[in-house]
Amino acid sequence: MNKENKQAVVAEMHDKLQRAQAIFAADFRGMTVGQAEQLRSELRKAGVEYKVVKNTLLEIASKGTDKEGIASVLSGPTAVALSYDDPVAAAKVLSKFAKEAGNPFTLKAGVLTGKTINVAEIQALAELPSREVLLARMLGSIQAPTSNFVRVLAAVPGGFVRVLDGIRAQKAA
């Protein structure tokens, strides 16, 4: 790879790192081509870009971005997954694949909105419910006081009607 190609790769990766919400680094040593294609396919479905870039080029590209923390794990064969939309989806796919693939694929670390996270934090992120489920829970929590208030207000006239019906039944007897 000549100097111009390296500069182009660095510029492209710098742009991608700036746009990404999260980046995850993994060691892919020992993976088969079939496993790599399966992982790429699953990540593509989740809207995540999977790339293998030379460590030195990635380190240079990360300078000046909030993803500079990834440089600490750039040793040995390193693949990166760039998540532009939903970091939780990327963490889910990577964690699941790491468990299924076993030794050939291991997560190293990640950077989420400027904060470096370790493997345990990536797995905790993967265990979070999806964005839609979290939004639905939040909406339910917001609506709960209102619906409880409506039920209380509806119970007052209902209780009054039952008392009147009891009085009517008593007088009829």
GILINNOR-V882719 format. One record per pair of residues at least 4 apart in sequence whose ideal C-beta (glycine too) atoms are under 8 Angstrom apart, sorted by sequence separation. I is the first residue (numbers start at 0). J is the second residue. D is the distance in whole Angstrom. If there is no record, write none. Layout:
I_J_D, I_J_D
//
This chain:
0_4_5, 1_5_7, 2_6_6, 3_7_6, 4_8_6, 5_9_6, 6_10_6, 7_11_6, 8_12_6, 9_13_6, 10_14_7, 11_15_6, 12_16_6, 13_17_7, 14_18_6, 15_19_6, 30_34_5, 31_35_7, 32_36_6, 33_37_6, 34_38_6, 35_39_6, 36_40_6, 37_41_6, 38_42_6, 39_43_6, 40_44_7, 41_45_7, 43_47_7, 52_56_5, 53_57_7, 54_58_6, 55_59_6, 56_60_6, 57_61_6, 58_62_7, 60_64_8, 63_67_8, 69_73_7, 73_77_6, 82_86_5, 84_88_8, 85_89_7, 86_90_6, 87_91_6, 88_92_7, 89_93_6, 90_94_6, 91_95_6, 92_96_6, 93_97_6, 94_98_7, 95_99_6, 96_100_6, 100_104_4, 110_114_7, 116_120_4, 117_121_7, 118_122_6, 119_123_6, 120_124_6, 121_125_6, 122_126_7, 123_127_8, 128_132_4, 129_133_7, 130_134_6, 131_135_6, 132_136_6, 133_137_6, 134_138_6, 135_139_6, 136_140_6, 137_141_6, 138_142_6, 139_143_6, 141_145_8, 142_146_6, 143_147_6, 144_148_6, 145_149_7, 146_150_6, 147_151_7, 148_152_6, 149_153_6, 150_154_6, 151_155_7, 153_157_6, 154_158_6, 155_159_7, 156_160_6, 157_161_7, 158_162_6, 159_163_6, 160_164_6, 161_165_6, 162_166_7, 163_167_6, 164_168_6, 165_169_6, 166_170_6, 167_171_6, 168_172_7, 0_5_6, 30_35_5, 42_47_4, 52_57_5, 61_66_5, 62_67_6, 72_77_7, 110_115_5, 111_116_5, 116_121_6, 128_133_6, 16_22_7, 42_48_7, 43_49_8, 61_67_5, 82_88_7, 109_115_7, 110_116_7, 127_133_7, 42_49_5, 82_89_4, 97_104_5, 108_115_6, 109_116_5, 0_8_8, 27_35_7, 30_38_8, 52_60_8, 61_69_6, 96_104_6, 97_105_6, 108_116_7, 116_124_7, 128_136_8, 61_70_6, 80_89_5, 97_106_5, 108_117_6, 39_49_5, 69_79_7, 108_118_7, 38_49_7, 107_118_7, 109_120_8, 57_69_7, 58_70_5, 94_106_7, 106_118_5, 109_121_5, 57_70_8, 80_93_6, 93_106_6, 108_121_8, 111_124_7, 58_73_6, 106_121_6, 57_73_6, 55_73_8, 54_73_4, 90_109_8, 54_74_7, 57_77_7, 57_79_7, 54_77_6, 27_51_7, 51_76_8, 52_77_8, 86_111_6, 51_77_8, 51_78_5, 52_79_7, 94_121_6, 50_78_7, 51_79_8, 93_121_7, 94_122_5, 49_78_6, 50_79_6, 49_79_7, 77_107_7, 95_125_7, 49_80_5, 50_81_7, 90_121_5, 94_125_4, 48_80_7, 49_81_8, 90_122_8, 93_125_7, 15_48_7, 47_80_5, 48_81_4, 47_81_7, 90_124_4, 91_125_5, 47_82_5, 48_83_7, 72_107_4, 90_125_4, 46_82_7, 47_83_8, 72_108_4, 45_82_8, 46_83_7, 71_108_7, 87_124_6, 12_50_8, 42_80_6, 46_84_5, 86_124_7, 87_125_7, 46_85_7, 69_108_7, 12_52_6, 45_85_7, 68_108_8, 69_109_8, 87_127_5, 47_88_7, 69_110_5, 88_129_7, 46_88_7, 47_89_4, 68_110_5, 87_129_7, 45_88_4, 87_130_7, 8_52_7, 12_56_7, 16_60_6, 22_66_5, 45_89_6, 66_110_5, 71_115_7, 8_53_8, 12_57_6, 16_61_6, 24_69_6, 47_92_7, 65_110_7, 68_113_8, 85_130_6, 45_91_7, 68_114_7, 69_115_7, 9_56_5, 13_60_4, 17_64_5, 19_66_7, 22_69_6, 28_75_7, 42_89_7, 45_92_5, 65_112_7, 66_113_8, 68_115_4, 8_56_5, 12_60_4, 13_61_8, 16_64_5, 24_72_5, 28_76_5, 65_113_4, 11_60_8, 12_61_8, 13_62_8, 24_73_7, 26_75_6, 27_76_6, 9_59_5, 10_60_8, 13_63_7, 16_66_5, 26_76_6, 27_77_8, 42_92_6, 5_56_6, 9_60_5, 13_64_7, 26_77_7, 27_78_5, 41_92_5, 42_93_8, 8_60_8, 25_77_7, 26_78_8, 24_77_5, 25_78_5, 24_78_7, 25_79_8, 38_92_8, 24_79_5, 25_80_7, 41_96_7, 23_79_7, 22_79_6, 23_80_4, 22_80_7, 38_96_5, 22_81_6, 23_82_7, 37_96_8, 21_81_8, 22_82_7, 21_82_4, 19_81_4, 20_82_6, 38_100_8, 19_82_6, 20_83_6, 19_83_6, 20_84_7, 16_81_7, 18_83_6, 20_85_8, 21_86_4, 15_81_6, 20_86_5, 23_89_6, 34_100_6, 38_104_7, 23_90_7, 21_89_6, 25_93_7, 21_90_8, 34_103_7, 23_93_6, 30_100_7, 34_104_7, 25_97_7, 31_103_7, 29_102_7, 30_103_4, 29_103_4, 30_104_6, 28_103_7, 29_104_8, 27_103_7, 27_104_6, 26_104_7, 25_104_6, 26_105_5, 25_105_6, 25_106_5, 26_107_6, 24_106_8, 25_107_6, 23_106_7, 24_107_4, 24_108_6, 23_108_8, 24_109_7, 23_109_4, 22_109_6, 21_109_6, 22_110_5, 21_110_7, 21_111_5, 20_111_7, 21_112_7, 20_112_6, 23_121_6
//
